[in-house]
Amino acid sequence: MNATTDIVAGPAKPARPPQAEESVGGEAFRAIDRMRNALTAQTTGGLSPASLALAFFDWSIHLASAPGKRLELIDKASRKAGRLLAYCAAAASNPDVPPCIEPLPGDYRFLAEGWHKHPYNFLAQAFLLNQQWWHNVTHEVPGVTPHHEEVVSFAARQFLDMFSPSNSPFTNPEVIKKTTESGGANFFQGFQNWVEDVGRLATGQPPVGAENFQVGKDVAVTPGKVIYRNHLIELIQYAPTTDTVLAEPVLIVPAWIMKYYILDLSPQNSLIRYLVGQGHTVFCISWLNPTANDRDLTMDDYRRLGVMAALDAVSAIVPGRKVHATGYCLGGTLLSIAAAAMARDGDDRLATVTLFAAQTDFTEPGELALFIDHSQMHFLESMMWNRGYLSADQMAGSFQLLRTNDLVWSRLVHDYLMGERTPMIDLMAWNADSTRMPYKMHAEYLRRLYLNNELAAGGFMVNGRAAALQNIRAPMFVVGTERDHVAPWRSVYKIHYHTDTDVTFVLTSGGHNAGIVSEPGHPRRRFRIALKRTVDTCLDPDEWAAAAVSKDGSWWVDWVNWLAGHSEPEGVPPPAMGAVEKGYRPLENAPGVYVLQR
């Protein structure tokens, strides 16, 4: 046999598949694109120029090809001009004449008395009418993609707000009055405030006054012990304050986007302290503040090392008892996934499931969806890929854009033009103490839930099998808040459509955070509540709101009563702190070390 034959007959080396070679080179090319996007993000504040351009072109092309819409806008403009002139003529002789247009709910820029006097009433009314007209311009243009319509409308609002008469020292009557009374000292003080804020921002210091709310000293002071720690969580068990406790413990899963002590602020408005005082054994997860080294943590890591590891610890410390599981915001979404997977696998350790401002259906996720489409996702993933995480300042910028009137322009006027300082409160100090989000987990979360809506569609896979919400049989208590920009209550309400269990739904006044931190005794609190049993007809959100029972005060009281109604009636002695024989020993005092990470 010749050499050629030997070569042919011998074992052949497997050839590299063409797609494998392409994959190796393709990853390098994609890295170039990611680096370019990461650099661009530094100048655009994390917004994708391509996404904004696509929205603008979609809107402008369809508006240009809609002569009927343009004629309608001309008609609206002429009628608004007529209303403004009629108002000005009437106000010239009667200062008490009603305005021709009122600000939108939540817009407090023109409430001061000075805005009702000439010429500032004209400026305010002209601005509000112009704002309304631009809403007409950017909405109901035939053929525009709904997402692009919302993006263009949002951008128009941001641009208009820059030129609001309330933002100028020459057209704001409150600033003019302050300047006259102080002889211009307000501008000097405002400049000092600005210099101080810029200095703190540049050096990474918290806002002025936040130093008065130190974690473990002024906030997060409910006594307890860290009884378990892994790479991702610390689990805190709180010390009892009653002689007996309810047999079933409460496990709280906060969002990893926030420090857990939103639920343990000052003693007078701490939900955790309130629960302990009502005879509950309370456990709470405190999440790691991830760094670039944690870039490859996944959503399933958060489920396994977070919810399930904490549940195992609680079950070991309080054996033979079911658990009241409670999730807040993203923590509630994660808890829903874990509960669905547990129900699928026959794990019945949950007595009840409570969700605070947590979405499970992302078809209408609110204004955050403005920053989430395929173009923006590619841009965001590039930013996170470069750093290994989504930074706190990037997240804060997005939330500020959603509420520029409250978080940007009103602060500019109050702190820099009026020269005053808004007193720092515990909730504001907590809000400034934000966390990072690891690259892989956050990208997975946005794609699987916001873009693909896998959980509501029954396609969210856990351990290779779908985790369907319909499998959950534990009774649910779900809270939405009226002014929530992060998890709109109508989106939270959709839990009714995806579960086959009893759902008690609460709609409370306030926003995403202030509506949850709603302690008894807080003035002007109110809420609506209704129970939908499995056999009841499902109402739409507006029908539910009309039929629900309206109450004054804090919903905390009703929730605690609901928990008691799903617990054993007889109290039991408080459990020991930890379970040393099972490997859960007290490690240190609450609030632990993870919450202190910067």
C-alpha positions, 0 to 999 in steps of 0.5 A: 500500500503506497503512502497516498493510500495510507493517508486516505485509509487512516483516521481523518481529522474532523474539518472545522465547520464553516460556521465555527470559523465564522463565529470566531471571527464574527465575535471579534467584529462584534466586539468592535461594534460594541466598543464603538457603541460604548464610546458613543453612549458616553456622549448620548447618556445611554440613548441609542441615536439609531433608535431615536432617528428611526422613531423620528423618520417614522413619525415625520414621513407619515406626517408628511404623507397625511394631509388630513392630519396636517389640516387638523393640526392647523385647525387646532392651532387656530382654535387654541390661538383664539382661546388664548386671545379670548382669555387674555382679553377677559383676564385684562378686565377680570383677573379672576377669570378661569384659565382656558387650560389647566395643567396636567395632573402632577404638573405643579409648575404654575400653581403659585399665585403669581402665575395668575397675574399679568403677564405671567398668566399669559405665558403659562397659558400659552405654554400649556396650550402649546404643550397640548398642541404638540401632543396632538402633533405627535399622536394619532399620525396614521401609520406610525408604529406605536412605540415610535409615536411614544418616543417622539412624543417623549422627546417633544415633551423634553424639548418643550420643558426646557423652554418652560417659562417656569425655568427662566429667572426672567419669566418665573414670578416666584423667582422674581419675587424672591430676587426682589425680596433678597436683593439677588442673594438667592442667585448667590446662594443658588450658585453656591448650591450648584458648586456644592452639588457639582463637587459632590457629583465629581467626587462620588459623594451622596447628595447634601443631607444624605449623611444624616441617614446612615445605614445601620445608624439612622435607617435599617436599624430594626434589630436582627442577625445575618444568618446566611451569606453566599456570593449573591445574598445575605439573609437577615432574620429579625429579632422578635418583639412579641412573646408569641409569633405567627407560625408561618414566617415572612420572606421578603425578596427586594429588587436587586436594583435597590438596597433592601432597606427601602422596607426598613427606613426610619423606625416610624416608616419601616415595613419590616419593623411593623411586621415584626411588631405585629407578631411575624417572624421576618426574613429579608434578602440583602443583595450583593452590589455586583462589580465587573467580576460578576458580569456573567451572573444570570437570572437563574443565578438570582433565582437559585442563589437568591430566592431558593437559597433564602427559602431553604434557609427559612425552611431549616430555621422554621421547619414544617411551616409554609412561608409567606413570600413577598417580592418588591418590584423586580424582586416580585417578578423573580419571586413569581418565576420561582413560585411558578417553577416550584408549583410546577415541580410540586414544591408547596412550601409557599403559604402565600405570595405577595407582590409589591409593584411587580410586573409579570406581563410586560405588554404595557410596561409603562414609560420605561419601554421608551428605552427598550427596543431592539436598537436600544437593547443592542446599545445598552448591551454594548454599554454593559459589555464594556463595563461588566454591569449597568452603573447606578448613574446610568440607571438614575439618568433614565429615571430622571428623564421619565420625571424631568419636571420633578427630578430635574427642572423643579430642582433647578428652580428651587435649589439654583434660582430660588437659592433654597434647599429641599430638606433631605428625607430618608426616602430621598437618601435611600434613592441616592444609595443605588446599586449596579446590575450585572451585564448578563443578568440585566440583558437577559432580563430585558430581552426575555421579559420586556422584549419577548414577554416570555413569562406572561406567554408561558415560555419562560424556561427554568431548568429546561421546562416552562415556568407557567404562572397558571400553576401557582395555587398559593393565594396572592396579595398584589399591590399597585400604585396610582402614579407608578412610572416604573410598574404602572398599576394597569400592568401590575393588574394583569396578574389576574389574567395569568393565574388560577388562584385567589388574588387580592388586589390593592391600588394605593395612592402614591408612586412606585416607592412612596405608595409602598412605604405607606405606614399607618398614620401617614396623612392623606393616604388612601387605597382601593381593595378587592378580592377575585376568587378563582371562580369569579369573573375577571374585570378589566382595570377600570371596572375593577377600580369602580367596583373595589372598596375604597378606604382611607389610611394605610394598606399595611393594616389590611395586608397584615390582617390578610397574612394572619387570615392565611396563617395558623390561628394559634401563636407559637414561641419565636424561633431561634436566631438561625439554626446552627446545627443545620449550618445557619448560624448568626454571622453578624448584626443586621444590616450586614455588609452587602448593603454597605457596598458602594 
